[in-house]
Amino acid sequence: MGDGAARRGARTHRSHRAWGRDQCLGRSLSNNVRGNRASIRDLKATDELRRELIANVSHDLRTPLASLRGYIETALVKDVARGELRAHLNVALRQTDQLGRLIDALFELAKLESGTVTPKLEPFVVAELLQDVALRFQVRARECRVEMHNLLDTDCILALGDIELIERVMGNLLENALRYTPAGGHVRAEMSVEPTLVRVRVIDTGSGIEPQHLPRIFDRFYSAPDHSDRDRAGLGLAIVKRIMDLHGQSVRILSGRGTGTTVEFTLERAAAEAPTGSSAEISRHLRDRRDHNVRCAL
């Protein structure tokens, strides 16, 4: 009896161990299945974005190319007057500029996403940089009959950032705001200061964005359907998002249909205020860099 009970006990123990192994194996398989399903969903999402990328970029490249070809063919095959020929060439030139901007943006986004860009952080006067960028858009704002206002802190508040990249962020946001704001509207740049952060906002009175599109508005090559006639490829905001990610800072959009749009990004505040003369030094630095860029382009 004793030996039989011992054998039965041993068999029961082995059964329990086998059952435990089966349970662990089952859980492991279940986790693998869930992980594989998640991977498949991610691959499908990536594939969908890839198709959108191809469709949008193909559209944005094909449209100006078709227009450019049409105007050049007209100028070649028709006996056009000198004034009309000049008008055709001006349109062709604008189309080539549009193509150049798109290609430049594609290369810039690819570079930002490649992991090879490291921001050169340095203290700079936030209001001075923003005012300098805003000045470049004053002429365009007048042409669009849009009022531009700056509500920027006049104190020498310093933030840490890559001046060239932050200049690009501000330029993209102002360009988008002017593009989306109808004649008679307003675009405003403002900033606020917290103990450790500087918040910069670009606010427009344009048509706004439907709430369901906001979660994807920073995706590369995504454009809300109601904005399909403007910046279809959605490169500007994607570039802004990548630059702020490189700085370890945030950018967000507050918008609604018919209520305009506010884009806000943050910068780390530098430890000390700018000494006297820093504002002028920043201005000289920006002017020198632009002059250098122009000389290189020539």
C-alpha positions in Angstrom: 0.0 0.0 0.0 2.8 2.4 0.9 4.6 1.8 -2.4 1.4 2.3 -4.4 0.5 5.5 -2.6 4.0 6.8 -3.2 3.8 6.0 -6.9 0.4 7.7 -7.2 1.8 10.7 -5.4 4.8 10.8 -7.8 2.5 10.6 -10.8 0.3 13.4 -9.4 3.3 15.6 -8.8 4.5 15.0 -12.4 1.1 15.8 -13.7 1.0 19.0 -11.8 4.4 20.0 -13.1 3.4 19.1 -16.7 0.2 21.1 -16.2 2.3 24.1 -15.0 4.6 23.8 -18.0 1.6 23.7 -20.3 0.1 26.8 -18.7 3.4 28.7 -19.0 3.7 27.5 -22.6 0.1 28.6 -23.3 0.6 32.0 -21.8 3.8 32.4 -23.8 2.1 31.4 -27.1 -0.8 33.8 -26.2 1.6 36.7 -25.6 3.4 35.9 -28.9 0.1 35.9 -30.8 -0.9 39.2 -29.3 2.6 40.6 -30.1 2.4 39.3 -33.7 -1.1 40.9 -34.1 0.3 44.2 -32.9 3.2 44.0 -35.3 0.9 43.2 -38.1 -1.3 46.2 -37.2 1.9 48.4 -37.1 3.0 47.1 -40.5 -0.4 47.8 -42.0 -0.4 51.3 -40.6 3.1 51.9 -42.0 2.1 50.5 -45.3 -0.9 52.9 -45.3 1.3 55.8 -44.5 3.6 54.8 -47.3 0.8 54.7 -49.8 -0.4 58.1 -48.6 3.2 59.4 -49.0 3.5 58.2 -52.6 0.0 59.5 -53.5 0.5 63.0 -52.0 4.1 63.5 -53.1 3.2 62.3 -56.6 0.4 64.8 -56.7 2.5 67.6 -55.5 5.3 66.9 -58.0 3.0 66.2 -60.9 0.8 69.3 -60.6 3.6 71.9 -61.0 5.4 69.8 -63.6 2.3 69.5 -65.7 1.7 73.3 -65.5 5.4 74.0 -66.2 5.3 71.7 -69.3 2.1 73.4 -70.5 3.5 76.9 -70.4 6.8 76.0 -72.0 5.0 74.1 -74.8 2.7 77.1 -75.4 5.7 79.4 -75.6 7.4 77.1 -78.1 4.6 76.2 -80.5 2.7 79.5 -80.6 3.8 82.8 -82.1 3.2 84.7 -78.9 3.9 88.4 -78.3 6.8 89.4 -76.2 4.6 90.5 -73.3 2.6 87.2 -73.3 5.8 85.2 -73.5 7.1 87.0 -70.5 3.9 86.1 -68.6 4.3 82.4 -69.5 7.9 82.4 -68.4 7.0 84.1 -65.0 4.4 81.4 -64.3 6.9 78.7 -65.3 9.4 80.3 -62.9 6.9 80.2 -60.1 6.2 76.5 -60.7 9.9 75.7 -60.6 10.2 77.6 -57.3 7.3 75.5 -55.9 9.1 72.3 -57.0 12.3 73.5 -55.5 10.6 74.2 -52.1 9.0 70.8 -52.1 12.2 69.0 -52.9 14.1 71.0 -50.3 11.4 70.1 -47.7 11.7 66.4 -48.6 15.4 66.4 -48.1 15.2 68.4 -44.9 12.6 66.0 -43.4 14.7 63.0 -44.5 17.7 64.5 -42.8 15.8 65.2 -39.6 14.5 61.6 -39.5 17.9 60.0 -40.2 19.2 60.5 -36.7 22.3 62.5 -37.9 21.1 65.9 -36.8 22.1 67.0 -33.3 20.8 70.5 -32.3 23.6 73.0 -31.4 22.1 74.3 -28.2 23.0 77.8 -27.2 21.2 80.6 -25.2 19.4 83.1 -27.4 16.9 86.0 -26.9 13.5 84.5 -27.8 11.7 87.8 -28.6 14.5 89.0 -30.8 14.6 85.8 -32.9 10.8 85.7 -33.3 10.6 89.4 -34.3 13.3 88.9 -36.8 11.5 85.9 -38.4 8.1 87.8 -38.4 9.6 90.7 -40.3 10.3 88.4 -43.2 6.6 87.8 -43.6 5.3 91.3 -43.3 5.3 91.9 -47.1 3.5 88.7 -47.8 1.0 89.5 -45.1 0.2 92.8 -46.7 -0.1 91.1 -50.1 -2.6 88.6 -48.5 -4.4 91.5 -46.7 -3.8 89.8 -43.4 -2.9 91.7 -40.3 0.1 90.5 -38.4 0.8 91.3 -34.8 3.5 90.4 -32.3 2.8 90.2 -28.6 6.3 89.3 -27.5 8.0 89.9 -24.1 10.4 92.8 -24.6 12.6 91.7 -21.7 15.7 89.8 -22.7 14.4 86.3 -21.9 16.9 83.6 -22.9 16.0 80.1 -24.0 18.2 77.2 -25.0 17.9 75.9 -28.6 19.5 75.6 -32.0 18.9 79.1 -33.4 18.7 78.0 -37.0 16.3 75.1 -36.3 14.0 77.3 -34.1 14.1 79.9 -36.8 12.8 77.2 -39.2 10.0 76.2 -36.8 8.8 79.8 -36.5 9.0 80.3 -40.3 7.0 77.2 -41.0 4.3 78.2 -38.5 3.9 81.7 -39.8 3.9 80.5 -43.4 1.1 78.0 -42.6 -0.9 80.6 -40.7 -0.8 83.1 -43.6 -1.7 80.4 -46.1 -4.7 79.3 -44.1 -6.0 82.8 -43.1 -8.3 84.6 -45.5 -8.1 88.3 -46.4 -9.2 90.5 -43.6 -8.0 87.9 -41.0 -5.3 88.2 -38.3 -2.1 86.3 -37.5 -0.5 86.8 -34.1 2.8 85.6 -32.6 3.0 85.7 -28.8 5.1 84.3 -26.0 4.7 83.6 -22.3 7.4 82.8 -19.7 7.3 80.2 -16.9 10.1 79.4 -14.4 11.6 76.7 -16.6 9.9 77.1 -19.9 9.2 79.7 -22.6 5.9 79.1 -24.5 5.6 80.5 -28.1 2.3 80.6 -29.9 1.2 81.4 -33.4 -2.5 82.1 -33.6 -4.6 82.7 -36.8 -8.2 83.4 -37.5 -8.4 81.0 -40.4 -10.9 78.2 -41.2 -9.5 75.9 -38.5 -9.1 72.1 -38.5 -11.8 69.5 -37.7 -11.1 67.8 -34.3 -10.9 64.3 -35.8 -7.9 65.3 -37.9 -5.8 66.8 -35.1 -4.3 63.5 -33.8 -2.6 63.0 -37.2 -1.8 66.6 -38.1 1.9 66.2 -37.4 2.2 62.9 -39.3 4.5 63.3 -42.3 2.7 63.8 -45.6 -0.7 63.9 -43.9 -3.1 66.7 -44.7 -6.6 67.2 -43.5 -9.1 66.7 -46.4 -10.4 70.3 -46.0 -6.9 71.6 -46.5 -6.2 69.5 -49.6 -5.7 72.6 -51.7 -2.9 74.0 -49.5 0.3 72.2 -48.6 -1.1 68.8 -49.5 2.0 66.9 -48.5 1.9 68.3 -44.9 5.7 68.6 -44.7 5.8 71.9 -42.8 4.2 70.7 -39.6 6.1 67.3 -39.8 9.4 69.2 -39.9 8.3 71.4 -36.9 7.5 68.2 -34.9 10.8 66.5 -35.7 12.7 69.7 -34.7 10.9 70.0 -31.4 11.5 66.3 -30.7 15.2 66.8 -31.3 15.1 69.6 -28.7 13.1 67.3 -26.2 10.3 69.9 -26.2 6.6 69.8 -27.1 4.4 71.2 -29.9 0.6 71.1 -29.9 -2.3 72.4 -31.9 -5.6 73.8 -30.6 -8.2 74.2 -33.3 -11.7 73.7 -34.4 -13.7 74.2 -37.5 -14.4 77.9 -37.9 -12.5 78.9 -34.8 -9.0 79.4 -36.2 -5.8 77.6 -35.1 -3.3 78.0 -32.3 0.1 76.2 -32.6 2.2 76.3 -29.4 5.7 75.0 -28.8 7.9 75.1 -25.8 11.6 75.9 -25.2 13.8 75.3 -22.2 14.5 78.6 -20.4 18.2 79.4 -20.0 19.5 79.9 -16.5 20.2 83.6 -16.7 18.8 86.7 -18.4 20.6 88.1 -21.4 23.1 90.8 -20.6 22.9 94.3 -22.1 23.7 94.1 -25.8 22.8 90.5 -26.3 19.7 91.4 -28.4 21.8 93.4 -30.9 24.4 90.6 -31.0 21.7 88.1 -31.9 20.4 90.4 -34.7 24.0 90.7 -36.1 24.4 86.9 -35.9 21.2 86.3 -37.8 21.9 89.0 -40.5 25.5 87.6 -40.9 24.2 84.0 -41.4 21.5 85.1 -43.9 24.2 87.1 -45.8 26.4 84.1 -45.8 23.6 81.8 -47.1 22.8 84.3 -49.9 26.5 84.4 -51.0 26.7 80.6 -51.0 23.5 80.4 -53.0 24.9 82.8 -55.6 
